[in-house]
Amino acid sequence: MEIELDARGVPAYVTLVERLQAAVAAGALEAGGPLPPEPDLALRFGVRPDTVRRALGHLEAEGTLTRRPDGCLYVDDAPPIPRPRRREARPANGLLLFARYAYPPNERGYCGPADHRSLLEQATAGVVDGRLAELARAFRGPWPYLQLMAGAAGIDDPFDLRVVEAYWVGNRLLDRVDMGDFGNALAARFRREVGPRWRYLAEWIPAGAVAHHSFHVFGVYPWVGLLDSGRGEPLEILDRCRIRWGRVRSIHGDRVVVEYRPLTWDGRRLDLGEPTVETVVRAVDGHGFVDDLRPGDWVSMHWRWICDRLDRRGLDDLRRYTLLHLEMANVSLAHPGPAMVMG
C-alpha cells in the first residue's frame, strides 16, 4: 500500500507523529494515560488506519508511547530522557528530492547546469527558491518525463514530490501514463536528436516501458551517444547512472561501505551480478544528503553518492521498475540499445 501523503506532499504519518508529540507536550494526551483507539485517532486526524499504525510504531520506538501488558499503548510517564531522534531522510519538497538525484551526474558534467556547486549547497541546506527551480529545469533529460506524469495525474507542479519520486525511484504514477502520450512525449524530445535510430528507441513503447529513470538509462542512453562518447566504459556508465540500491555495511565519517549487486554483461545479457561492496560518499565538506545512517539501512545511489534512505516500498518499487526495463533490454526488443553498443 502506498504511503499516504498530506496536502503538502509530506508522508501523512510524519505529520501525525508531530501532531501527537505536540499533544503530549501540551498535556492534551496525559502522561501515563491510555492512547485513544486507532480507529478514533484515524477519524480524529482524518488519516488512514495504516497511517495511524505507522505513526504509533514510530512513537513507541522512540519512547513517547509505551505498550503495557494489557496490549494497549500509553503515553510514557517516565521522566523524559534525552535521546537522539533519527531525522527523516526523505525531504518534504520535490525540488530538494530532485536535486539529490540530479546532482551526482551533474557533478561529473553529464547533464544539467554548469553551476553544480550551487545545486549541492542549496539541496543540502534545504533552500527552496526560484534559483533551485531554475537549476532543476536545466536538466533536459528528466523534464519531459516529469511533465508527462504530472499531466497524467492532474498534478500542477512537475516537481511535486510524488512525481519526482516516481521518476527516480518509482511509484504508481508511472502506471497512469497513457502509452500513446508517452510515445508522443519521447518523439517530441528525442526523435530529432537520435535521427534514423529513433525507430530503435521507439521499440520500447509498445514493449511496455514507463517514464522511469531506468528506462532513460537503458533505453535512451544508447541512442543519444552517451555510451560511446569516450567518457567511460559503457557498462560502467549504465551501472553508475542507473539508480542503484544497496545495504549499508559500515560508516566511516563521510564515507559509507555499501553492499550492492552491480550490472554484468556476458556478451548477450545485462544482469545483476553477485553482491559486492563499494565505498560511496554521503557528504563532502559538510554538504551531504542523508545523515544518521546505520548498518542495515537500505539506500539509493547515483554515481558515487548516496541520495536517499529507502523504506520497504521505495526499495520494492526501485527494484520492480529497474528489473522491468532490464528484462525488456534483454528479451523484448528487436534492437536492444545496450547490446548493440557493447556488442
C-alpha atoms as a printed R data frame, in Angstrom:
    type eleno elety resid chain resno       x       y       z
1   ATOM     1    CA   MET     A     1   0.000   0.000   0.000
2   ATOM     2    CA   GLU     A     2   1.325   3.454  -0.890
3   ATOM     3    CA   ILE     A     3   2.280   5.765   1.934
4   ATOM     4    CA   GLU     A     4  -0.438   8.361   2.460
5   ATOM     5    CA   LEU     A     5   0.595  11.957   1.783
6   ATOM     6    CA   ASP     A     6  -0.838  15.094   3.315
7   ATOM     7    CA   ALA     A     7  -1.820  18.232   1.390
8   ATOM     8    CA   ARG     A     8   1.826  19.369   1.273
9   ATOM     9    CA   GLY     A     9   3.021  16.104  -0.246
10  ATOM    10    CA   VAL     A    10   4.620  15.067   3.068
11  ATOM    11    CA   PRO     A    11   4.073  11.479   4.311
12  ATOM    12    CA   ALA     A    12   0.987  11.759   6.498
13  ATOM    13    CA   TYR     A    13   2.446   9.583   9.262
14  ATOM    14    CA   VAL     A    14   5.291  12.109   9.716
15  ATOM    15    CA   THR     A    15   2.753  14.897  10.172
16  ATOM    16    CA   LEU     A    16   0.719  12.737  12.560
17  ATOM    17    CA   VAL     A    17   3.828  11.943  14.636
18  ATOM    18    CA   GLU     A    18   4.481  15.675  15.007
19  ATOM    19    CA   ARG     A    19   0.846  16.392  15.981
20  ATOM    20    CA   LEU     A    20   0.796  13.626  18.573
21  ATOM    21    CA   GLN     A    21   4.125  14.777  20.002
22  ATOM    22    CA   ALA     A    22   2.687  18.281  20.285
23  ATOM    23    CA   ALA     A    23  -0.426  16.913  22.031
24  ATOM    24    CA   VAL     A    24   1.748  15.096  24.561
25  ATOM    25    CA   ALA     A    25   3.883  18.197  25.157
26  ATOM    26    CA   ALA     A    26   0.776  20.350  25.658
27  ATOM    27    CA   GLY     A    27  -0.809  17.853  28.062
28  ATOM    28    CA   ALA     A    28  -3.729  17.110  25.740
29  ATOM    29    CA   LEU     A    29  -2.583  13.499  25.957
30  ATOM    30    CA   GLU     A    30  -1.776  12.973  29.643
31  ATOM    31    CA   ALA     A    31   1.402  11.243  30.792
32  ATOM    32    CA   GLY     A    32   0.543   7.746  31.972
33  ATOM    33    CA   GLY     A    33  -2.848   7.838  30.279
34  ATOM    34    CA   PRO     A    34  -4.057   5.430  27.598
35  ATOM    35    CA   LEU     A    35  -3.995   6.404  23.967
36  ATOM    36    CA   PRO     A    36  -7.371   6.556  22.191
37  ATOM    37    CA   PRO     A    37  -8.122   3.519  19.971
38  ATOM    38    CA   GLU     A    38  -6.603   3.553  16.485
39  ATOM    39    CA   PRO     A    39  -9.963   3.981  14.697
40  ATOM    40    CA   ASP     A    40 -10.727   7.030  16.855
41  ATOM    41    CA   LEU     A    41  -7.334   8.543  16.045
42  ATOM    42    CA   ALA     A    42  -7.836   7.906  12.309
43  ATOM    43    CA   LEU     A    43 -11.212   9.653  12.436
44  ATOM    44    CA   ARG     A    44  -9.951  12.500  14.604
45  ATOM    45    CA   PHE     A    45  -6.972  13.309  12.381
46  ATOM    46    CA   GLY     A    46  -8.548  12.395   9.043
47  ATOM    47    CA   VAL     A    47  -5.976   9.765   8.028
48  ATOM    48    CA   ARG     A    48  -5.991   6.092   7.089
49  ATOM    49    CA   PRO     A    49  -5.706   3.392   9.792
50  ATOM    50    CA   ASP     A    50  -2.356   2.211   8.385
51  ATOM    51    CA   THR     A    51  -1.041   5.779   8.720
52  ATOM    52    CA   VAL     A    52  -2.035   5.750  12.402
53  ATOM    53    CA   ARG     A    53  -0.284   2.411  12.943
54  ATOM    54    CA   ARG     A    54   2.890   3.650  11.281
55  ATOM    55    CA   ALA     A    55   2.922   6.843  13.392
56  ATOM    56    CA   LEU     A    56   2.274   4.937  16.634
57  ATOM    57    CA   GLY     A    57   5.049   2.492  15.814
58  ATOM    58    CA   HIS     A    58   7.432   5.420  15.378
59  ATOM    59    CA   LEU     A    59   6.383   6.963  18.706
60  ATOM    60    CA   GLU     A    60   6.663   3.640  20.507
61  ATOM    61    CA   ALA     A    61  10.144   3.071  19.100
62  ATOM    62    CA   GLU     A    62  11.349   6.470  20.279
63  ATOM    63    CA   GLY     A    63   9.809   6.023  23.746
64  ATOM    64    CA   THR     A    64   6.980   8.573  23.656
65  ATOM    65    CA   LEU     A    65   4.490   5.708  23.932
66  ATOM    66    CA   THR     A    66   4.755   2.508  25.980
67  ATOM    67    CA   ARG     A    67   2.920  -0.764  25.373
68  ATOM    68    CA   ARG     A    68   1.796  -2.315  28.652
69  ATOM    69    CA   PRO     A    69   0.978  -5.957  29.425
70  ATOM    70    CA   ASP     A    70  -2.684  -5.356  28.513
71  ATOM    71    CA   GLY     A    71  -1.506  -4.742  24.923
72  ATOM    72    CA   CYS     A    72  -2.597  -1.085  24.910
73  ATOM    73    CA   LEU     A    73  -0.420   1.942  24.261
74  ATOM    74    CA   TYR     A    74   0.038   4.564  26.983
75  ATOM    75    CA   VAL     A    75   1.760   7.909  26.998
76  ATOM    76    CA   ASP     A    76   5.078   7.316  28.733
77  ATOM    77    CA   ASP     A    77   5.013   8.646  32.303
78  ATOM    78    CA   ALA     A    78   8.730   8.198  32.987
79  ATOM    79    CA   PRO     A    79  10.894  11.313  33.319
80  ATOM    80    CA   PRO     A    80  11.935  12.368  29.852
81  ATOM    81    CA   ILE     A    81  15.336  11.073  28.818
82  ATOM    82    CA   PRO     A    82  17.119  12.956  26.094
83  ATOM    83    CA   ARG     A    83  17.535  10.621  23.152
84  ATOM    84    CA   PRO     A    84  18.702  11.344  19.648
85  ATOM    85    CA   ARG     A    85  15.841  11.452  17.198
86  ATOM    86    CA   ARG     A    86  16.501   9.957  13.822
87  ATOM    87    CA   ARG     A    87  15.873  12.567  11.172
88  ATOM    88    CA   GLU     A    88  13.760  11.537   8.230
89  ATOM    89    CA   ALA     A    89  15.969  11.024   5.187
90  ATOM    90    CA   ARG     A    90  13.316  11.973   2.646
91  ATOM    91    CA   PRO     A    91  12.915  15.734   2.106
92  ATOM    92    CA   ALA     A    92   9.390  17.116   2.195
93  ATOM    93    CA   ASN     A    93   9.848  19.044  -1.051
94  ATOM    94    CA   GLY     A    94  10.064  17.632  -4.568
95  ATOM    95    CA   LEU     A    95  12.689  20.103  -5.759
96  ATOM    96    CA   LEU     A    96  15.004  19.056  -2.949
97  ATOM    97    CA   LEU     A    97  14.497  15.380  -3.741
98  ATOM    98    CA   PHE     A    98  15.107  16.066  -7.419
99  ATOM    99    CA   ALA     A    99  18.346  17.883  -6.603
100 ATOM   100    CA   ARG     A   100  19.623  14.926  -4.564
101 ATOM   101    CA   TYR     A   101  19.350  12.568  -7.500
102 ATOM   102    CA   ALA     A   102  20.310  15.056 -10.205
103 ATOM   103    CA   TYR     A   103  23.471  16.342  -8.539
104 ATOM   104    CA   PRO     A   104  25.756  13.270  -8.902
105 ATOM   105    CA   PRO     A   105  25.795  13.204 -12.752
106 ATOM   106    CA   ASN     A   106  25.789  16.998 -12.787
107 ATOM   107    CA   GLU     A   107  28.972  16.974 -10.714
108 ATOM   108    CA   ARG     A   108  30.576  14.869 -13.455
109 ATOM   109    CA   GLY     A   109  29.402  17.144 -16.256
110 ATOM   110    CA   TYR     A   110  26.952  14.690 -17.824
111 ATOM   111    CA   CYS     A   111  23.870  16.881 -17.631
112 ATOM   112    CA   GLY     A   112  22.328  19.964 -16.104
113 ATOM   113    CA   PRO     A   113  23.702  23.442 -15.372
114 ATOM   114    CA   ALA     A   114  27.381  24.324 -15.118
115 ATOM   115    CA   ASP     A   115  26.970  25.595 -11.551
116 ATOM   116    CA   HIS     A   116  26.791  22.204  -9.848
117 ATOM   117    CA   ARG     A   117  28.198  23.578  -6.592
118 ATOM   118    CA   SER     A   118  25.153  25.829  -6.124
119 ATOM   119    CA   LEU     A   119  22.886  22.840  -6.688
120 ATOM   120    CA   LEU     A   120  24.696  20.881  -3.974
121 ATOM   121    CA   GLU     A   121  24.702  23.744  -1.484
122 ATOM   122    CA   GLN     A   122  21.016  24.577  -1.922
123 ATOM   123    CA   ALA     A   123  19.941  20.956  -1.805
124 ATOM   124    CA   THR     A   124  21.889  20.152   1.368
125 ATOM   125    CA   ALA     A   125  20.822  23.386   3.076
126 ATOM   126    CA   GLY     A   126  17.167  22.775   2.198
127 ATOM   127    CA   VAL     A   127  16.840  26.113   0.375
128 ATOM   128    CA   VAL     A   128  13.810  26.032  -1.948
129 ATOM   129    CA   ASP     A   129  13.532  29.120  -4.111
130 ATOM   130    CA   GLY     A   130  13.422  30.319  -7.689
131 ATOM   131    CA   ARG     A   131  17.129  29.661  -8.127
132 ATOM   132    CA   LEU     A   132  16.751  25.982  -7.237
133 ATOM   133    CA   ALA     A   133  13.809  25.679  -9.629
134 ATOM   134    CA   GLU     A   134  15.892  27.299 -12.372
135 ATOM   135    CA   LEU     A   135  18.747  24.861 -11.766
136 ATOM   136    CA   ALA     A   136  16.375  21.893 -11.798
137 ATOM   137    CA   ARG     A   137  14.751  22.888 -15.097
138 ATOM   138    CA   ALA     A   138  18.176  22.913 -16.734
139 ATOM   139    CA   PHE     A   139  18.136  19.087 -16.647
140 ATOM   140    CA   ARG     A   140  16.628  18.465 -20.070
141 ATOM   141    CA   GLY     A   141  16.588  14.677 -19.694
142 ATOM   142    CA   PRO     A   142  14.109  14.233 -16.830
143 ATOM   143    CA   TRP     A   143  11.920  17.242 -17.630
144 ATOM   144    CA   PRO     A   144   9.618  15.653 -20.270
145 ATOM   145    CA   TYR     A   145   9.011  12.639 -18.021
146 ATOM   146    CA   LEU     A   146   8.096  14.851 -15.080
147 ATOM   147    CA   GLN     A   147   5.736  16.951 -17.206
148 ATOM   148    CA   LEU     A   148   4.110  13.847 -18.641
149 ATOM   149    CA   MET     A   149   3.471  12.192 -15.269
150 ATOM   150    CA   ALA     A   150   2.218  15.378 -13.660
151 ATOM   151    CA   GLY     A   151  -0.239  15.905 -16.508
152 ATOM   152    CA   ALA     A   152  -1.491  12.309 -16.369
153 ATOM   153    CA   ALA     A   153  -2.055  12.550 -12.616
154 ATOM   154    CA   GLY     A   154  -3.648  16.013 -12.689
155 ATOM   155    CA   ILE     A   155  -0.787  17.485 -10.647
156 ATOM   156    CA   ASP     A   156   0.058  21.118 -11.422
157 ATOM   157    CA   ASP     A   157   3.730  21.060 -10.468
158 ATOM   158    CA   PRO     A   158   6.069  18.663 -12.333
159 ATOM   159    CA   PHE     A   159   8.408  18.944  -9.335
160 ATOM   160    CA   ASP     A   160   5.754  17.710  -6.926
161 ATOM   161    CA   LEU     A   161   7.301  15.202  -4.505
162 ATOM   162    CA   ARG     A   162   5.179  12.334  -5.835
163 ATOM   163    CA   VAL     A   163   6.187  12.995  -9.440
164 ATOM   164    CA   VAL     A   164   9.880  13.319  -8.626
165 ATOM   165    CA   GLU     A   165   9.792  10.100  -6.607
166 ATOM   166    CA   ALA     A   166   8.062   8.296  -9.477
167 ATOM   167    CA   TYR     A   167  10.814   9.224 -11.924
168 ATOM   168    CA   TRP     A   168  13.865   8.442  -9.796
169 ATOM   169    CA   VAL     A   169  12.615   5.625  -7.539
170 ATOM   170    CA   GLY     A   170   9.170   4.615  -8.770
171 ATOM   171    CA   ASN     A   171   5.552   4.654  -7.635
172 ATOM   172    CA   ARG     A   172   2.094   4.108  -9.106
173 ATOM   173    CA   LEU     A   173   2.049   7.398 -11.010
174 ATOM   174    CA   LEU     A   174   4.154   5.623 -13.632
175 ATOM   175    CA   ASP     A   175   1.300   3.259 -14.419
176 ATOM   176    CA   ARG     A   176  -1.142   6.114 -15.056
177 ATOM   177    CA   VAL     A   177   0.637   7.423 -18.159
178 ATOM   178    CA   ASP     A   178  -1.023   6.513 -21.452
179 ATOM   179    CA   MET     A   179   1.267   4.610 -23.839
180 ATOM   180    CA   GLY     A   180   0.408   6.890 -26.743
181 ATOM   181    CA   ASP     A   181   1.116  10.019 -24.721
182 ATOM   182    CA   PHE     A   182   4.419   8.514 -23.603
183 ATOM   183    CA   GLY     A   183   5.421   7.810 -27.191
184 ATOM   184    CA   ASN     A   184   4.483  11.309 -28.322
185 ATOM   185    CA   ALA     A   185   6.486  12.884 -25.486
186 ATOM   186    CA   LEU     A   186   9.546  10.798 -26.347
187 ATOM   187    CA   ALA     A   187   9.258  11.647 -30.035
188 ATOM   188    CA   ALA     A   188   8.995  15.362 -29.287
189 ATOM   189    CA   ARG     A   189  12.095  15.259 -27.089
190 ATOM   190    CA   PHE     A   190  14.376  12.714 -28.795
191 ATOM   191    CA   ARG     A   191  13.317  11.974 -32.383
192 ATOM   192    CA   ARG     A   192  15.350  14.742 -33.969
193 ATOM   193    CA   GLU     A   193  18.313  14.139 -31.658
194 ATOM   194    CA   VAL     A   194  18.650  10.421 -32.415
195 ATOM   195    CA   GLY     A   195  17.785  10.700 -36.126
196 ATOM   196    CA   PRO     A   196  17.286   7.419 -38.013
197 ATOM   197    CA   ARG     A   197  17.861   5.423 -34.833
198 ATOM   198    CA   TRP     A   198  14.564   6.728 -33.474
199 ATOM   199    CA   ARG     A   199  12.842   3.572 -34.762
200 ATOM   200    CA   TYR     A   200  15.026   1.534 -32.384
201 ATOM   201    CA   LEU     A   201  14.217   3.721 -29.402
202 ATOM   202    CA   ALA     A   202  10.517   3.584 -30.313
203 ATOM   203    CA   GLU     A   203  10.511  -0.208 -29.840
204 ATOM   204    CA   TRP     A   204  10.432   0.352 -26.077
205 ATOM   205    CA   ILE     A   205   6.991   1.971 -26.164
206 ATOM   206    CA   PRO     A   206   4.790  -0.988 -27.198
207 ATOM   207    CA   ALA     A   207   7.036  -3.272 -25.112
208 ATOM   208    CA   GLY     A   208   5.641  -1.568 -22.003
209 ATOM   209    CA   ALA     A   209   8.332   0.898 -20.924
210 ATOM   210    CA   VAL     A   210   7.356   3.558 -18.394
211 ATOM   211    CA   ALA     A   211   8.689   7.019 -17.577
212 ATOM   212    CA   HIS     A   212  11.238   5.824 -15.013
213 ATOM   213    CA   HIS     A   213  14.889   6.758 -14.873
214 ATOM   214    CA   SER     A   214  15.899   3.160 -15.579
215 ATOM   215    CA   PHE     A   215  14.180   3.414 -18.955
216 ATOM   216    CA   HIS     A   216  16.091   6.615 -19.675
217 ATOM   217    CA   VAL     A   217  19.367   4.829 -18.896
218 ATOM   218    CA   PHE     A   218  18.772   1.508 -20.654
219 ATOM   219    CA   GLY     A   219  16.520   2.819 -23.410
220 ATOM   220    CA   VAL     A   220  17.657   6.329 -24.284
221 ATOM   221    CA   TYR     A   221  21.362   6.490 -23.459
222 ATOM   222    CA   PRO     A   222  22.469   4.066 -26.202
223 ATOM   223    CA   TRP     A   223  20.765   6.110 -28.924
224 ATOM   224    CA   VAL     A   224  21.866   9.588 -27.844
225 ATOM   225    CA   GLY     A   225  25.526   8.549 -27.950
226 ATOM   226    CA   LEU     A   226  26.256   8.582 -24.231
227 ATOM   227    CA   LEU     A   227  27.586   5.025 -24.123
228 ATOM   228    CA   ASP     A   228  30.081   5.514 -26.963
229 ATOM   229    CA   SER     A   229  31.108   9.065 -26.124
230 ATOM   230    CA   GLY     A   230  34.534   8.057 -24.812
231 ATOM   231    CA   ARG     A   231  33.684   9.221 -21.293
232 ATOM   232    CA   GLY     A   232  33.885   5.753 -19.778
233 ATOM   233    CA   GLU     A   233  33.182   2.102 -20.314
234 ATOM   234    CA   PRO     A   234  29.559   1.563 -21.429
235 ATOM   235    CA   LEU     A   235  28.854  -0.997 -18.699
236 ATOM   236    CA   GLU     A   236  30.173   1.344 -16.011
237 ATOM   237    CA   ILE     A   237  28.017   4.205 -17.305
238 ATOM   238    CA   LEU     A   238  24.907   2.027 -17.315
239 ATOM   239    CA   ASP     A   239  25.623   0.732 -13.827
240 ATOM   240    CA   ARG     A   240  26.534   4.035 -12.198
241 ATOM   241    CA   CYS     A   241  23.933   6.207 -13.900
242 ATOM   242    CA   ARG     A   242  21.013   3.946 -13.040
243 ATOM   243    CA   ILE     A   243  19.683   4.429  -9.523
244 ATOM   244    CA   ARG     A   244  21.230   1.579  -7.575
245 ATOM   245    CA   TRP     A   245  20.034   0.175  -4.278
246 ATOM   246    CA   GLY     A   246  22.336  -1.195  -1.637
247 ATOM   247    CA   ARG     A   247  22.609  -2.014   2.051
248 ATOM   248    CA   VAL     A   248  24.861  -0.153   4.447
249 ATOM   249    CA   ARG     A   249  27.536  -2.348   5.999
250 ATOM   250    CA   SER     A   250  29.636   0.251   7.821
251 ATOM   251    CA   ILE     A   251  30.046   4.018   8.146
252 ATOM   252    CA   HIS     A   252  33.367   5.847   8.265
253 ATOM   253    CA   GLY     A   253  32.732   9.569   8.567
254 ATOM   254    CA   ASP     A   254  31.577  10.849   5.191
255 ATOM   255    CA   ARG     A   255  32.286   7.505   3.520
256 ATOM   256    CA   VAL     A   256  29.925   4.555   3.658
257 ATOM   257    CA   VAL     A   257  30.589   0.925   2.727
258 ATOM   258    CA   VAL     A   258  27.567  -0.444   0.877
259 ATOM   259    CA   GLU     A   259  26.798  -3.904  -0.469
260 ATOM   260    CA   TYR     A   260  25.004  -3.923  -3.815
261 ATOM   261    CA   ARG     A   261  24.625  -6.004  -6.980
262 ATOM   262    CA   PRO     A   262  26.451  -4.485  -9.968
263 ATOM   263    CA   LEU     A   263  25.367  -4.806 -13.587
264 ATOM   264    CA   THR     A   264  27.142  -7.542 -15.523
265 ATOM   265    CA   TRP     A   265  27.389  -8.229 -19.263
266 ATOM   266    CA   ASP     A   266  28.163 -11.701 -20.615
267 ATOM   267    CA   GLY     A   267  28.099 -10.731 -24.292
268 ATOM   268    CA   ARG     A   268  24.377 -11.364 -24.592
269 ATOM   269    CA   ARG     A   269  22.556 -10.223 -21.439
270 ATOM   270    CA   LEU     A   270  22.638  -7.476 -18.867
271 ATOM   271    CA   ASP     A   271  22.061  -8.891 -15.407
272 ATOM   272    CA   LEU     A   272  22.571  -8.068 -11.759
273 ATOM   273    CA   GLY     A   273  25.701  -9.827 -10.573
274 ATOM   274    CA   GLU     A   274  26.727 -11.278  -7.247
275 ATOM   275    CA   PRO     A   275  26.775  -8.860  -4.289
276 ATOM   276    CA   THR     A   276  29.917  -6.794  -3.916
277 ATOM   277    CA   VAL     A   277  30.958  -3.945  -1.634
278 ATOM   278    CA   GLU     A   278  31.774  -0.393  -2.604
279 ATOM   279    CA   THR     A   279  32.698   2.730  -0.679
280 ATOM   280    CA   VAL     A   280  30.393   5.622  -1.566
281 ATOM   281    CA   VAL     A   281  30.006   9.231  -0.433
282 ATOM   282    CA   ARG     A   282  27.361  10.707   1.798
283 ATOM   283    CA   ALA     A   283  28.912  14.165   2.227
284 ATOM   284    CA   VAL     A   284  31.784  16.377   1.065
285 ATOM   285    CA   ASP     A   285  32.968  19.407   3.055
286 ATOM   286    CA   GLY     A   286  29.890  19.215   5.245
287 ATOM   287    CA   HIS     A   287  27.474  19.022   2.327
288 ATOM   288    CA   GLY     A   288  25.512  15.786   2.075
289 ATOM   289    CA   PHE     A   289  22.028  14.424   1.538
290 ATOM   290    CA   VAL     A   290  21.486  11.679   4.138
291 ATOM   291    CA   ASP     A   291  22.770  11.627   7.686
292 ATOM   292    CA   ASP     A   292  22.167   9.332  10.658
293 ATOM   293    CA   LEU     A   293  22.763   6.217   8.583
294 ATOM   294    CA   ARG     A   294  23.040   2.893  10.342
295 ATOM   295    CA   PRO     A   295  24.339  -0.521   9.294
296 ATOM   296    CA   GLY     A   296  21.477  -2.420   7.716
297 ATOM   297    CA   ASP     A   297  19.833   0.639   6.144
298 ATOM   298    CA   TRP     A   298  18.840   0.376   2.506
299 ATOM   299    CA   VAL     A   299  19.944   3.347   0.426
300 ATOM   300    CA   SER     A   300  19.692   4.571  -3.154
301 ATOM   301    CA   MET     A   301  22.832   5.624  -5.013
302 ATOM   302    CA   HIS     A   302  23.586   7.637  -8.147
303 ATOM   303    CA   TRP     A   303  27.186   7.516  -9.325
304 ATOM   304    CA   ARG     A   304  29.298   7.817  -6.164
305 ATOM   305    CA   TRP     A   305  26.669   9.481  -3.969
306 ATOM   306    CA   ILE     A   306  24.063   8.195  -1.533
307 ATOM   307    CA   CYS     A   307  20.864  10.047  -2.420
308 ATOM   308    CA   ASP     A   308  18.210   8.686  -0.091
309 ATOM   309    CA   ARG     A   309  17.413   6.160   2.610
310 ATOM   310    CA   LEU     A   310  14.845   3.720   1.228
311 ATOM   311    CA   ASP     A   311  11.855   2.335   3.069
312 ATOM   312    CA   ARG     A   312  10.444  -1.045   2.055
313 ATOM   313    CA   ARG     A   313   8.050   0.401  -0.511
314 ATOM   314    CA   GLY     A   314  10.733   2.534  -2.123
315 ATOM   315    CA   LEU     A   315  13.118  -0.400  -2.274
316 ATOM   316    CA   ASP     A   316  10.470  -2.643  -3.834
317 ATOM   317    CA   ASP     A   317   9.478  -0.004  -6.400
318 ATOM   318    CA   LEU     A   318  13.055   0.754  -7.403
319 ATOM   319    CA   ARG     A   319  13.750  -2.938  -7.893
320 ATOM   320    CA   ARG     A   320  10.498  -3.510  -9.770
321 ATOM   321    CA   TYR     A   321  10.908  -0.794 -12.379
322 ATOM   322    CA   THR     A   322  14.638  -1.348 -12.835
323 ATOM   323    CA   LEU     A   323  14.149  -5.071 -13.414
324 ATOM   324    CA   LEU     A   324  11.224  -4.363 -15.751
325 ATOM   325    CA   HIS     A   325  13.435  -2.356 -18.096
326 ATOM   326    CA   LEU     A   326  16.398  -4.658 -17.672
327 ATOM   327    CA   GLU     A   327  14.269  -7.574 -18.845
328 ATOM   328    CA   MET     A   328  12.981  -5.557 -21.796
329 ATOM   329    CA   ALA     A   329  16.540  -4.773 -22.845
330 ATOM   330    CA   ASN     A   330  17.354  -8.491 -22.722
331 ATOM   331    CA   VAL     A   331  14.228 -10.065 -24.207
332 ATOM   332    CA   SER     A   332  11.554  -7.765 -25.615
333 ATOM   333    CA   LEU     A   333  13.320  -5.654 -28.248
334 ATOM   334    CA   ALA     A   334  14.481  -6.417 -31.760
335 ATOM   335    CA   HIS     A   335  17.233  -3.784 -31.409
336 ATOM   336    CA   PRO     A   336  18.287  -3.548 -27.728
337 ATOM   337    CA   GLY     A   337  20.492  -0.496 -27.381
338 ATOM   338    CA   PRO     A   338  22.908  -1.713 -24.695
339 ATOM   339    CA   ALA     A   339  23.625  -4.942 -26.578
340 ATOM   340    CA   MET     A   340  24.118  -3.142 -29.891
341 ATOM   341    CA   VAL     A   341  26.604  -0.703 -28.340
342 ATOM   342    CA   MET     A   342  28.529  -3.253 -26.266
343 ATOM   343    CA   GLY     A   343  28.461  -5.887 -28.995
